[in-house]
Amino acid sequence: MKILVCMSVVPDTTTKITFVENNTKFNTQGVQFIINPYDEVSITRALELTEKHGGTVTLVHVGSAENDAVIRKGLAIGANDAYRINAEAIDGQFVAEQIAAFAKDKGFDIIFTGRESIDYNGGQVCGLLGELLGLPSVNVATSIDVEGNIATLTRDIDGGTEKLTCSLPLVVSAQKDLCEPRIPNMRGIMSARTKPLNVVEPISVESFGDYQSFESPKPKASVKLIDPEHPEELINLLRNEAKVI
């Protein structure tokens, strides 16, 4: 079984986010970058499947050489090799186009993505990859098992879960409940130094959009406490001050 895991690199969740160049660009100065948490889940489940059925796990990332150290962490978790497509990840469409071009002739049985990246929260790449490669795609999967050429999956839907089966190959995006992410051990860290990290040049892709500016959320406003003995005051505030009713 050949599995491809699409890996994004994101700021650590404790990072203070700021912008530069008149709020048109994310400020990377002093930022600690990590593997996208949903992608860590993908890597772990991919490894579990290949440990059960045999096969290999390959990582692919769209980004610059600055991210190589983080990609090595993915190799330390247990992936066999990695490819970095040497381009800035402009948006979900661009990333999907680059990965689809890379993966189309490689014969992967399963392509994993995370549910979304925790920086832009787009959640686009899984569906776009399925469309570009002509493969079925299953979003926000909380379980996946494979027998022969058939995958059985459970995924989150509004108000509950859905169980379905799908023939391989397919594209799957990982929800956090898919498995417990592995932490690299010393042996994995040492072996990651010698595992292949190949650099691939990007294809030319038309841009479908751009970012005009960024802004931080407004600070939380103060709250007003209403005496439970006077609920009419709440109605008055919602109607006359907040103007939401």
Secondary structure, 3 states (H helix, E strand, C coil): CEEEEECCEEECCCCCCCEECCCCEECCCCCCEEECHHHHHHHHHHHHHHHHHCCEEEEEEEECHHHHHHHHHHHHHCCCEEEEEECCCCCHHHHHHHHHHHHCCCCCCEEEEECCCCCCCCCCHHHHHHHHHCCCEEEEEEEEEEECCEEEEEEEECCEEEEEEEECCEEEEECHHHCCCCCCCHHHHHHHCCCCEEEECCCCCCCCCCCCCCCCCCCCCCCCCCCCCCHHHHHHHHHHCCCCC
